[in-house]
Amino acid sequence: MAFDTESIQAELDGRNVLWLEETDSTMRDASRLAEFNCPSGTVVGAERQTAGQGRLGRSWHSAADGLYFSIVLRLDLPSAQLPLVTMTAGLAAAEAIRQFCGAPVDLRWPNDGMIGHRKLFGILVQLDNNALICGIGVNVNQSAFPEDIAALATSLRIVTGKEHSREHLFVVILAALDEHLAILKSQGPSAILSLFTQASSYVNGRRVVVDQGARELRGTTEGLDESGFLRLRLDNGSVTTILAGGVRPA
């Protein structure tokens, strides 16, 4: 069923929402709008993406029945705090999903929402055209996935056994994002780091493998530093800070 944009406009207090049948990437669409000084909070969504973007140059599977959108954010935050927006958006999405259907989401640093060992949603935040573009992709009503990712992905329908209103979830996520960005602005990074640590089994005491392209690091996580980067105690006893990389259980 097509996304019913008209039905949600009244709930969004005049927020600009553009919903497309198909696009290459909502991140690119939002960046184009940011270039023309669209208001903060403007959203671009799509039923399908032909070139959905994930972190580290990866693609995001964007077939029908998911929720794929990007938000233009113009935030009055110190530049040092901007990397925390990824974790803030993850917290917001996880809390929204808990409110929406009770599904327990585990946050995998820095940008994935997991149920068990399978990915439910992903976050991508990029600075572009003097704005932050925050992309959110949630697997909502898919009943199955392509063979190459079937063991890695899940959806709310698979987890709960029933279909869900994408429109309602969309509104709940936007509200939760506004609330969590307000926490970041009013209470500072420490509040977000604390909330993320509580919401993630990956941040402390987890044996993990970190994929960094040509090399893999193995060790046990030891929390987040003040900038939100992951500390990892390697198997040789030394501690390193992970600035980027794919984290998975060892």
N, C-alpha and C positions, 0 to 999 in steps of 0.2 A: 504494500500500500504506500502511495506517495506521501511524502512528508507534508503535513498540513500547516503551512507557514501562517496562514490567515488566523487559524485558531489560537495561535500563541502570542500574536502581536499585542493583544490587550493585556497580557500578563507581564510584558517586558518593558512597560513604561516608555514606549517610543524608541527602544533600541533598534538600530538598523540591522535587519536580517535579510540576507540574500541567499536563497536556496536554489541550487542548480540541479538539473537532472543528471548531468555528467560534466566532469572537468578533469584536467590533468592533475591538479593539486590545489586544494583549498588554501594551502600555505602561499602558493604563488599568487592566487587570486587576491588574498588578503594583503599581500605585499603591494600589489598593484593599486589597491584602494588606498593603502597608507601613503603611497607616493603622491596621491592627490588629496592628502590631508583629510581623510575621512575621520569622523569622530572616534574617540576612544570607546571601545566596547562594540564597535561594528563587527558583525559576524558574517562569514561566508561558509555555507555548508553545501554538501552535495550528496545525492543518492549513490553515486559511484565516482571513484577516482581512478583514472587510468595510469597515474604515476604518483600515487600516494607516497609521502616522504616519511621515513623513520630516521632515527639517529644514526650517525656514522655512515651516512650515505645509503642506508638500507631502504628497501621499499616497504610499504604498508599495504597488506591485502585489503582491498576496499570494494568488496562485492556488495550487492544489495542487502538490505536488512540491518546494516550497521549504522552508527552515528558518527559522521565525519564532518568536523567543522574547525575553522580557525578564527581567532579573535584578534583584532587589532587593539593593543594596549599601549596607552601613553601614560606611564607611571612616574610620579614624582618621587623617585627613589634614588639614593646614591648608586653610582655605577657598580660599586663593589657588591651591592645587594641583588643586582639583576640576575645572576645565576641561580639565586634562590627561587625565582619565579617558577622554574620547572618543578621543584619539589612542592611549592605552594599549590600549583595546579594539580599535581598528583594527589595531594591531600584532599583538595576540594572534590575531585572526581571520586575518590574512594569514599568520602563521607556522603556525597550525593547518592552513590549507589547503595550504601548501607541504609540511608533513609528511604530510598525508592523501593527496594525489594528485599533488604536484609542480607544481601550477599556479603560474606566476609572477604574483604580485599586486603591482600598483603602487598605492601609497596616495595618493589625491588629498585634499589638505588640505580640511577637517579630518576627514572621516568616511566617505569612500568607498573601497571596494576595487575597482580597475579591472584589466581585462585588455585591453590595447590601449586603445581609446577607449570601451569598453563597461563598464558597471557590473555587478560581480559581487555585491557586498554593500554594505550601508549600516549605519551605527551612529547611534544617537540616545541621548543621555544627558540626563536632566532631573532636577532636584532637586524632590522631591515627598514630602510627609508625612515630613519629616526623614530621608529616605533618597535615594540616587541610584538612579534607574531606568534601567538600561542595556538598550536594545533593539538586537537584532541580527537582520538579515534577510539570508539568503544564498540566492541562486538555485542550486539544486542539480540537480534532475533535470528541469527544464523543457526541452522540446525546441523550443519556440517561444514568442514573446511577442506581445501585441496589436500591431497595426500601428503605433499611435502611439508605442510605445517599442521596437519591434523593432530599430531602428538604435542604440539607446542601452544595451540590456541584453544580458547573456549569462549563461550558466549553466555549472556544472562539466560537465554532460552535453554541452553544445555544444562546450566547449573540449577535453574529453578523448575524446569519442566513446563514452562508456559511462555507465551509471547507477551511482550511489554510495549507500552506506548513510548515510542521514541520521542514524541513531542513533550510528554511529561518529563521524561528523564533529561532532555535538553534544558528545560526551564529550571529543573532542580540543580543541574550542574552549574548553570550560569549564576544562580543565586549563591551556591556554595563557593564559587570562585570569587565573587565579589566579597563575601565574608572573609575568606582566607587572605585575600590581598589586603583587606583592611587590617587584619591581624599583623601581617608583615609590616605595614606602614606604621601602625600605632604602637606595636610591642617590639618590633625589631626582629632581626634574624634569629635570636636565641629562642623565641617562641616557636618559630617554624621548625627549627632544628629539633627542638624537644618533641613537638607533635609528630614529626617525621620518624624520629627514633622510636617513639611509642607505637607507630603504625607499621613499622617494618621489621621483619624477622632477619633482614639481611644486614642491618647496620652494626650489630654487636654480637660477637661470639659465633659467627657463622662461617663454616669452612666453605670457601668459594674459589672459583677459577675466574680470573679476569682476562678476557680476550682483548688484546691490544694490537690487532693486526698481525704483525710478524711474530709476536711473542705472546706467551701465556704466563700469567702470574698466579701462583697458588699460595693461599694462606688463610688466615682467620681475621675477620673484620674486627676493628677496634673503635668503632664510632665515627662521628663526623667532625671535621675541623670547623673553625668559626666561619669559614666560607661555604660550608656544605659539601666539601669534598670528602671522599671516603678514605679512612685510614686502614691499612692492611698490614698485619704482621705476617711477613713472609715465613716460609718454612725454615729459612736459615736464621730466624730470630730478629732480623732487622725490620723496621717499620717504614713503609712507603706511603705516600699520599696518591690516591687514584684521582686524576683529574678527568679522565674519560675512559670509556671502555665498556664492554659488555660483561655483566656480572651474572654468573650462574652458579648453582650449588656444585660443590666439588664432588 
